[in-house]
């Protein structure tokens, strides 16, 4: 069987599945249960410095976006960093690490943006025996209003400065957790690298309001008639996270910087996609909050089976897809496909016809008896019919064979590179 043991910036764990810093990692009881269930590592919920106490709301802390079957697509969270005393957290961390020396235990930190505050908490953290620290530069609510969290993560200069402090005052591996609430994720990653970060983790939660109570006219979750923006996580943010991970992995300025992938990991397949795009491991939160800690067992089994089936080891998967991530202007315009409908699999729902007729290229005809056929002369291979068809593999895309002419344009496979000036192009004709 494939060996899932992970070595991420020198932090070893029996598998690449870690729990992210969040409510599930707030105390010893939870973390012990997580390790018993099989998680390879945990990032302890964010600790703050001694000072004014952190006070969470005593009401709803989560908003939710449901799918049609009430499956959780996303959670909005307005909970702050840990409100438990620092000394209690540190004592529990030390106890857990003593009993689980083979598991990764990283501590998330967020303190005011001054060197003395970071120096003080780092000294206390090192005494626990934890494997590393993760700098929380991503939290978009509550703490950002106090000049921490994403208020730091949105300013590359601050990221670099604080990371330098941490590396100067600690011998522990340092992971910088990045906020997605920024225009170009590469800039904060570059700043973290300049500051000496051993790795980055991303994404933290997306600033959001998930819904509005139309009786109270307030955002949900609603606290005494009012609501606030929060951090959005879960399956819905996975596409955003995958893109940002890939951008860092393929950028010349950050290529080779280790990445811990976060954002909507629910199954082994999700994890494999993050790994293929350059993540060295993955962190999970919403899936555990939805299904419990034992969800990791399916992830472990599924990833191992996938690697075995492809005769790969874990290291072979990491970064495997990065060379195939490119920019639009480097895509092969001579690659041409057409939609094909499997009549035996078709359930005659007509969804493909309605979508194509109303919103796309009128490339599907409805024949007598509700038989749906592709009109190749009109099909631009947009893939919409494939994506909205309720029957898997009923509609597929077929590549034009060598020598075959596209009936829509009259071009062969090799002619599309010059399509903008080709006489068959109606836009070129109009320009003349």
N, C-alpha and C positions, 0 to 999 in steps of 0.2 A: 504494500500500500504506500501511497505517496506520503512523504514525511512533511507534516504541517508545522514543524517547529520553526519558530521565527526568531530572527536576530535583527531587531530594529534599532539602529544607532547604538548597538551594544547592549540593548535591553532585551533579554531573552524571555520567551514565553512558549508554552507548548503548542500554541496555534496563533494565527494572526488576528483573531477576533478579540477586541477589547471593548469594554463598556465605556462609553463617553462620559465625560464630566457632566453630571445632570442629577435630577432627583434620585434615580436608582442607585447612585454611588455616594449617597450622603452620610452613610454611617456603617459601622462595623457589621451589624446584623445583615444588611443588604449585601455587602461585599463578600462576606463569607458564603452566603447562599449562592451568589454569582459564581464564585470559584468552585463550589461543590457541584454546580450545574455544568461546569466545563469551560467557562470563559478563560481565555488565555491571559487576559490582563484587564486592568481597571484604571481609569483616570478618576481619582477621587474628586468629588464635587468641590467646586472652587472655594478655597479658603481666603479669608481676608485678614488684615492685620488687626492687632489689638487696637481698640478705639471705640468710637460710637457703635452701638450694637446694630446689626442688620435685622430689620423687622419686616417679615413678610406679611402679606394680606391674610386675614383670617376668613377668607371666602374663596370662591372659585379661582383657580390659578390657571386653568386650561380652557382654551377654545378649541373647536374641532371642525374639520371639513370632512364630511362623510361621502363615500361613494354611494351609488344607488342601492347597494346591499348593506349599507351601514358599515362597510369596511372603512377603517380610519385611513384617510389619505394624507392628512396633515394635522398637526397639533400646534396651537399657539400657546406659548407659555409665558406667564408674567411673573414667575417665581424668581427671586433674587439668588445670590450666592448663599452658601450655607449660613443659617442663623444659629448654628450650634457653636458653643465656645471653642476658640482655637485650641486650647490645651486639651479639650476632650477629643477633638478630631485627631490631633497629633498622637495622643496616647493610643487611640484605636488603630491608627495607621501602623504604628510600631508593632502592635499586637498581631495584626493581620499579616504583616510582612514576615514576622517571625515564624508564623505557622504555615505560610505558603511561600517559601523562598523561591520556588520554581515559577511563580506567576509574576507578571509585570505589574508593578504598582507605581503609578505616576501621580503626582499631586498637582492639581490645577491651582493657580495662584492669581489673585487680583488685589493689588494694593494701590494707594495713591501714587501718583507719578513723581516720586522723589526718591533719590538714591538711598537715603537712610531707611525708609520703609521697606524697600526691597532687601537691603542688606540684613535687616533684623529678622524678617520672616524666613529668609533662606537659611540662616544659621539654625533656626528652630526646626526647619523641615529636614535638613541633612541628618539630624540626630535620630530621625525615625527609621532610617535604613531604606527609605523609598528609593526606587530606581531612577527617578528623574522628575523634572517639573515641566508643566505645560503652562505657558503664560496666556491667560485669558484676555485676548485683545479683541474679543468678538461680541460679547453680550450686548444686544441692542437696546435693552430696556432697564430702567431702574439705575443700574450702576453707571451707564453712559451719561445720565443726567448729573452724575457726581464727578464727571471727568475721568472715568475709568472705562473698561470694556471697549466697545467699538469707538468711543471717543478717542482712544489711543490708537486703535487698529485702523482708523481712517487717515492717520497722519504718519506716513512712512518715517519721518524724522524721529517721531516719538518711539516707534517700534524699534528702530535701530538703537536709540539711546538706552531704552530700558533693557533690551537684549544684551547690550554691552555691560550694563550694571550686573545683570544676572550671571553672565559668564565670568565677570571679574570677581564676584563675591561667592561663587559656588563652583564646586567641582562636578556637579551633577549634570547629566545630559539635559539639554534645554530644547523643548519643543515650543514653537510659537503658533498659537491658534489664531487663525485669520478670520476676519469678518467678510461675509459676501456683500455687505452693504457698501460697495465701493465700485467705481467705474472699471478699473483695470486691476485684477487680482495680482498681476505680476509685480506691481510696484511695491506693495507691502511685503511680498515674498522676497524681493530683492533686498529690501531694507533689513529683513530678518537675517538674511544671509550675510549682509555686510556687518551686522551686529554680532555675528558669530554663532547664530542658532545652529543646533545640530540637525534640526528638522522643522518642518511646518506641519500643522494639522488644519484641515479645512473640509467642509465649511462649518462655521458656527451658524446660528440661526438667522433667518431672514426677517428683517423688520416687517411687521404685518399687523393687520386687523382682519381676523378671519370672518367675522359676521357682525351684524347689527340686530339687536332686539327691536323689532318694529312695534312693540307695545311700549317699551321703556325709552326707545330712541337713544340707545346707548350701545357702544361696542361690547361684544362678549369676549371673555367672561366679564360679567357686570358686578361691580362692587358698590352697593348702596346707590344704585342709579347712575353710576358712571363707569367708564372703561378706559383702558390705556392700550397703546400699541405694545406688542410683545414680540417674541422670537418664534418664527415658524420653522417647523421641522417635520420629518416624516417622508414617506414615499414621494410626495409631491415635489420635494426640493432636490431629488436625486439628479435630474437632468442638469440643474444649475451647478450642483457639486461636481458632477463628472466633467463638465466643461472647464471649470476652474482648476481642477486637479490636472487635467490635460494641458491647460495653458502653462502651468508652472513646469510640468514635466518636459514640455517640448521647447520652452524658451531657452535660448542660448545663455541668458544671464542666470538662470536658476537650474539649468539642466544638471542632474546629479544630486540636487538637494533632496534628501529623503522626505517623503510625504506620508502622513497618516490620513487616510481618506475617511471623510465623515459626510453623511447626508442621505438619509433614506434607505440605508442598507437593511433589508428585510429578509432576504434569502441568500443562499450561497451564490446564486447567479449575480445578484447585485454586488456582492463582495468581489467576485471574480472580475467584474467589469471595472471596478475601482483599481484592482491590482493590475489589470491589463493596461490601464491608462497611467500607470506609474506609481501608484500608492504601494508602500512597503507593508502596510497592514491597514485594517479598517477599524473604526469605532462605531458603536451602535447605541442608540438610545430608544427611539420611538418603538421599534419592534419589540424590545424587552418590556416596555411599558404597556404594550398592547397584548402580547402573548405570554409574558413571563420569561424568566431567565432561561428556561430549558429550550427556548427557540434556538439557542446556539448549537444544540446537538444536531439539528437538521442542517445548520450551516456547515458544521464540521464534516458530517457525512457526505453532504452534497459536494462540497469542494474537493474532498478526497476522491470521490467517485469520478468527478470531472477530470481531475489531474490523471488518475489512473487510466481513464478511457482515452486520454490523449497522450499517454506515455510521457507525461511532463512532471517535473518537480515544481515546488512552489516558486523557486527562484526563476524558473523558465517562464512563468506567467507574468511576473512583475515587469511592467513596461512593454510587454509584447505588442500592444496596439499603438504605442506612441509614434513609431515611424509612419503609421498610416493616418495620423491626424494632420491635416493640412489646411490651407486657406482656400477659399472658393475659387480664386483665380488659378489655382494649380490643379483643379479637377479635370479629368479627361472628358472633353466635350465630344469625343468620338465614340464614347460608350453609349449605346442606344438600346433601350428595352421597350417592350410593349406588354400591357396587361393581358392575362389569359384567365378565363373563367372556367373552372371545372364544373361542367353541367351535372355530373353525378353527385357532387358535394353540395351544389347550390340548393338552398332551401326556399328560393323564390321570394325572399323578403323585399327585394327591390331597393334596399338601402344604397347599394352602389349606384343604381340608376338615378335615384333622387339626388344624391350628392354630386354626381358628375354632371347631370343635366342642369341643376340649379346653380352650382357654385364652381364648376370646373370647366371642362372643355367639350361637353356634349359628345363624349366618346363611347357611351354605352347605349345600345338600342334595346328597347323592350319589344320582343316579338310576341306573336299570339301564344297563349298559354303561359304567359309570364316567363318567357325564356329570355335571358339577358345575355347579350353578346357584345364584345368589344368592337368598336369601329376603328380599325387600325389607322385609317387615314386621319383621324382626329386625335388619337391618343398621343399625349406628350410624355407619358410615363411618369406622371407626378406621384403615383403611389397612393393617392387618397383612397381609391376603392379598396386596396389591400388593407389599409389601416382601419377602415370603418366596417369592413365585412365582419359579421359575427361568427363566421365559420372559419376556423384556422386553416390556412392553406387552400381555401376554396379559390381565392384569386391570387395568382402569382405573377411575377414579372419574368418575361423571357427575353434573353439577349438576342439581338439580331445576329444571324449567322454570317460568316465571311461571304462577301459577295451579295448579300441580300440588301435590297433597297428599301428604305423607309418610305412607305406609301404616302405618308403625310407631307414629306418634303421632297421626295424624289432623290434623296441623297443616300450614298452608301456610308458604311461605318467610318470611313476615313475622311469624309468630306466636311464634318461638322466644325473642324477647327477654323474653317473659313466661312462659316455660316453667316456672319454679320455682313459680308459683302457678296454672298452668293446670289445669283439672279433669281433663284427660287424663293428667297426670303422676301415676304411682302413688305417688310420694313425697308429693305434695300431698294425695292422697286419704288416705294413711296418717296424715298430720298432722291431718286433720279428724277 
